[in-house]
Amino acid sequence: MKSKLRELREAKEWSQSDLAEKLGVSRQTVNAIETEKYDPSLPLAFKVARLFKKPIEEIFATDAD
């Protein structure tokens, strides 16, 4: 799954650890999502969307999109 998580995080000047703390996950989870090694659960995707005040579809896209 493609993700704009890294660019959104960097725009806020947050480290992966900063973002992980805000989301209640490990830094490794943030890294895995950013490097497309892990697809977030739906609840985590909603948390990300709320944190950045963006629709989920704007942050995450399947490879087919």
LUMZA-34873 format. One record per residue (C-alpha): x, y, z; residue in one letter. Coordinates in Angstrom, 1 decimal. Layout:
      u      v      w rest
      X      Y      Z    A
...
! end
This chain:
      u      v      w rest
    0.0    0.0    0.0    M
    1.4    3.4   -1.0    K
    1.5    6.0    1.8    S
    2.1    9.7    2.1    K
    2.9    9.2    5.8    L
    6.6   10.1    5.4    R
    5.9   13.4    3.6    E
    3.1   14.4    6.0    L
    5.3   13.6    9.0    R
    8.3   15.5    7.6    E
    6.1   18.5    6.8    A
    5.3   18.7   10.5    K
    9.0   18.2   11.3    E
    8.2   15.2   13.4    W
   10.6   12.2   13.8    S
    9.3    8.7   13.4    Q
    9.5    8.4   17.2    S
    7.4   11.6   17.6    D
    4.7   10.2   15.2    L
    4.8    6.8   16.9    A
    4.2    8.4   20.3    E
    1.2   10.4   19.0    K
   -0.3    7.2   17.4    L
    0.5    4.9   20.3    G
    2.6    2.5   18.2    V
    6.3    1.7   17.9    S
    8.8    3.7   15.8    R
    9.4    0.4   13.9    Q
    5.7    0.4   13.0    T
    5.9    3.9   11.6    V
    9.0    2.9    9.6    N
    7.4   -0.2    8.3    A
    4.3    1.8    7.0    I
    6.6    4.4    5.4    E
    8.7    1.8    3.6    T
    5.6   -0.1    2.5    E
    6.5   -3.2    4.5    K
    3.4   -3.1    6.6    Y
   -0.2   -2.0    5.9    D
   -1.8   -0.3    8.9    P
   -4.9   -1.8   10.5    S
   -8.1    0.1    9.8    L
   -8.2    1.7   13.3    P
   -4.6    2.8   12.9    L
   -5.3    4.3    9.5    A
   -8.2    6.2   11.0    F
   -6.0    7.5   13.8    K
   -3.4    8.7   11.2    V
   -6.2   10.4    9.2    A
   -7.5   12.2   12.3    R
   -4.1   13.3   13.4    L
   -3.3   14.8   10.0    F
   -6.9   16.0    9.4    K
   -7.0   14.3    6.0    K
   -9.2   11.7    4.4    P
   -7.7    8.2    4.6    I
   -7.8    8.0    0.8    E
   -5.5   11.0    0.6    E
   -2.9    9.3    2.9    I
   -3.1    5.7    1.8    F
   -3.7    4.2   -1.6    A
   -3.5    0.7   -3.0    T
   -1.1   -0.1   -5.8    D
   -4.1   -0.3   -8.1    A
   -4.8    3.5   -7.6    D
! end
